C-alpha cells in the first residue's frame, strides 16, 4: 500500500491531488495552517474513503520546527513514504523595491524552506527502500520575470533550483523528482478576481498530470512539467 505526504492540501491543487491519491488507494498525510480547514477535509474524506488512513495535522510550514514536527509525526504512523508532494505555497504580488519589509523572508519560509526541511526528513525512508517520488509544485513564475512577481518569483525560481539539484543527487538512488511549473489554476484565491474561470486551468488538470507522472514505469522520470492555460498566461 503506497503512502503519500501532500503539504497545503485543504484547497486548490493540493486538495485535488490528495483526492486523486485517495481514489487510487493511497493513504495520505496532509497539513495546513488553518485548523478549521484541516477538520473540514478530514471529516469529508473519512466519510468518502473510510478504508483509507488519513493523517491531517495543523502546521505552519513557514516555521522550521513545525515543518520538522509534521514530518516526524507522519513517520511515526506511516511505515514508509512513497510520494512527497511539496505543494504548500503563498502568493503576494509586489515589486522588489517597494513590497512590504519581510515579504521575501516569509514567502521563502513557506514556498522553499518547507520543501527543503520536509524532504530532508522523508529522504532517509525513501533511501532505505530505494524508491520514491518527490513532486515540487513550482510555477511559471519559476521560469521568467513578470509584472508584480517580486519576492514570490524569487522563491519559485529557488524552488525550481532545489528540485533540479535534488533530481541530480537522487537519480542513481531510484528516487524520482518532478518539478511542475503551472500557469494560472482556478481555486479559492481567484474568487472575486473578475477573471473568467473558463480562461484558466482546473485543479484537476494538475492532479491528472501528477498521477500520470507517478504511474510511469520505474525506468522513466519526468523531470519538468510546464502547463499553461490554452490561451497562455494572463
C-alpha positions in Angstrom: 0.0 0.0 0.0 1.5 3.4 -1.0 1.8 6.2 1.4 1.9 9.9 0.5 2.5 13.3 2.1 0.9 16.4 0.5 1.5 19.8 2.0 -1.0 22.6 1.7 -3.8 20.1 0.8 -7.0 21.6 2.1 -7.9 23.5 -1.0 -7.0 24.0 -4.7 -4.3 22.0 -6.3 -3.2 20.2 -3.1 -6.8 19.0 -2.3 -7.3 17.8 -5.9 -4.0 15.8 -5.7 -5.0 14.4 -2.3 -8.4 13.2 -3.6 -6.8 11.6 -6.7 -4.5 9.6 -4.4 -7.3 8.6 -2.1 -9.4 7.4 -5.1 -6.4 5.3 -6.2 -5.9 3.5 -3.0 -3.1 5.6 -1.4 -3.1 6.6 2.3 -2.2 10.2 2.8 -0.9 12.7 5.3 -1.7 16.4 4.9 -1.2 19.6 6.7 -2.3 23.2 6.6 -2.2 26.3 8.8 -5.9 26.6 9.3 -7.3 24.2 11.9 -10.9 24.6 10.6 -9.8 23.6 7.1 -8.0 20.6 8.4 -11.0 19.4 10.3 -13.3 20.0 7.4 -11.4 18.0 4.8 -10.6 15.2 7.3 -14.3 14.8 8.1 -15.2 14.9 4.3 -12.6 12.3 3.3 -13.1 9.9 6.2 -16.7 9.7 5.1 -15.9 9.3 1.4 -12.9 7.0 1.8 -13.4 5.0 5.1 -10.9 2.4 4.0 -8.1 4.9 3.8 -5.7 6.0 6.6 -5.8 9.8 6.6 -3.5 11.9 8.8 -4.5 15.6 8.9 -2.4 17.9 11.1 -2.3 21.6 11.7 1.2 23.1 10.9 2.6 26.4 9.9 5.3 25.3 7.5 6.9 28.8 7.5 8.3 27.7 10.8 11.1 25.1 10.6 10.2 23.5 13.9 6.6 22.9 12.8 7.6 21.6 9.4 10.0 19.1 11.0 7.5 18.1 13.7 4.9 17.4 11.0 7.2 15.2 9.1 8.3 13.4 12.2 4.7 12.7 13.3 3.8 11.3 10.0 6.8 9.0 10.0 5.8 7.7 13.5 2.5 6.5 11.9 3.3 5.6 8.3 5.8 2.8 7.9 7.3 4.5 4.8 6.7 7.3 2.3 6.3 6.6 -1.4 5.2 10.0 -2.6 6.0 13.5 -1.3 4.2 16.5 -2.8 5.7 19.8 -1.7 2.7 21.9 -2.6 2.5 24.4 0.3 2.9 28.0 -1.0 1.7 31.6 -0.7 1.5 34.4 -3.3 1.6 38.1 -2.6 2.1 40.5 -5.5 4.7 43.2 -5.3 7.8 44.8 -6.8 11.2 44.3 -5.1 11.8 48.0 -4.5 8.6 48.7 -2.6 6.9 45.5 -1.4 6.5 45.1 2.4 9.5 44.5 4.5 9.9 40.9 5.4 7.8 39.6 2.4 10.7 37.7 0.9 11.7 36.0 4.2 8.1 35.0 4.9 7.4 33.5 1.5 10.8 31.8 1.4 9.8 30.0 4.6 6.6 28.7 3.1 7.5 28.3 -0.6 11.0 27.0 -0.3 12.2 26.1 3.2 9.2 23.9 4.0 10.0 21.8 1.0 13.7 21.7 2.0 13.1 20.6 5.6 10.3 18.1 4.9 12.2 16.5 2.0 15.3 16.1 4.2 13.3 14.2 6.8 11.5 12.0 4.3 14.5 11.1 2.2 16.0 8.5 4.7 12.9 6.3 4.4 12.9 6.6 0.6 16.6 5.7 0.5 16.1 2.8 2.8 13.6 1.1 0.4 15.4 2.6 -2.7 12.3 4.1 -4.2 10.1 7.1 -4.0 8.7 10.1 -6.0 9.1 13.8 -4.9 6.9 16.4 -6.6 7.8 20.1 -6.2 5.0 22.5 -7.2 6.8 25.3 -8.9 5.2 27.8 -11.2 5.7 29.6 -14.5 7.0 32.3 -12.1 10.0 29.9 -11.8 10.8 30.5 -15.4 10.8 34.2 -16.2 10.2 37.6 -14.6 6.7 39.2 -14.9 4.9 42.2 -13.5 4.4 42.2 -9.8 6.4 39.0 -9.4 8.7 40.4 -6.8 9.6 38.1 -3.9 7.2 35.4 -4.9 9.0 34.9 -8.2 12.3 34.7 -6.4 11.0 31.9 -4.1 9.7 29.9 -7.1 13.0 30.3 -9.0 14.6 28.9 -5.9 12.2 26.0 -5.6 12.9 25.0 -9.2 16.7 25.1 -8.4 16.0 23.0 -5.3 14.1 20.5 -7.5 16.9 20.4 -10.2 19.6 19.8 -7.6 17.5 17.1 -5.9 16.9 15.3 -9.2 20.7 15.3 -9.9 21.6 14.0 -6.4 19.0 11.2 -6.4 19.0 9.9 -10.0 21.2 6.9 -9.1 19.2 6.0 -6.0 15.9 5.1 -7.8 14.1 8.1 -6.3 12.2 10.3 -8.8 12.0 14.0 -8.7 9.5 16.1 -10.8 9.0 19.9 -10.9 5.6 21.1 -12.0 5.6 24.7 -13.3 2.0 25.6 -13.8 0.3 28.8 -15.0 -3.0 30.1 -13.5 -5.2 27.4 -12.0 -8.7 28.3 -10.7 -9.0 27.9 -6.9 -10.4 29.8 -3.9 -7.8 32.6 -4.3 -9.3 33.6 -7.7 -12.8 34.0 -6.3 -13.9 37.7 -6.8 -11.0 38.4 -9.0 -13.2 39.1 -12.1 -11.2 36.5 -14.1 -13.4 34.2 -16.1 -12.9 30.7 -14.7 -13.0 29.4 -18.3 -9.9 31.4 -19.1 -7.6 29.4 -16.7 -6.9 25.8 -15.8 -8.8 23.5 -13.4 -7.1 22.0 -10.4 -8.0 18.5 -11.8 -5.6 19.3 -14.7 -2.6 19.4 -12.3 -3.8 16.4 -10.3 -4.1 14.4 -13.5 -0.6 15.3 -14.5 0.8 14.3 -11.1 -1.0 10.9 -11.3 0.1 10.2 -14.9 3.7 11.0 -14.0 3.6 8.8 -10.9 2.1 6.0 -12.9 5.0 5.7 -15.3 7.4 2.7 -15.2 10.3 2.8 -12.8 12.6 3.4 -15.7 11.1 6.7 -16.6 11.3 10.1 -14.8 9.6 13.3 -15.9 11.9 16.0 -14.7 9.9 19.1 -15.5 6.3 19.8 -16.5 5.3 23.2 -17.8 1.5 23.6 -18.1 -0.3 26.7 -19.0 -3.9 27.8 -19.9 -4.7 27.1 -23.6 -4.7 30.9 -24.3 -1.4 31.4 -22.4 -0.6 33.2 -19.2 -2.8 36.0 -18.0 
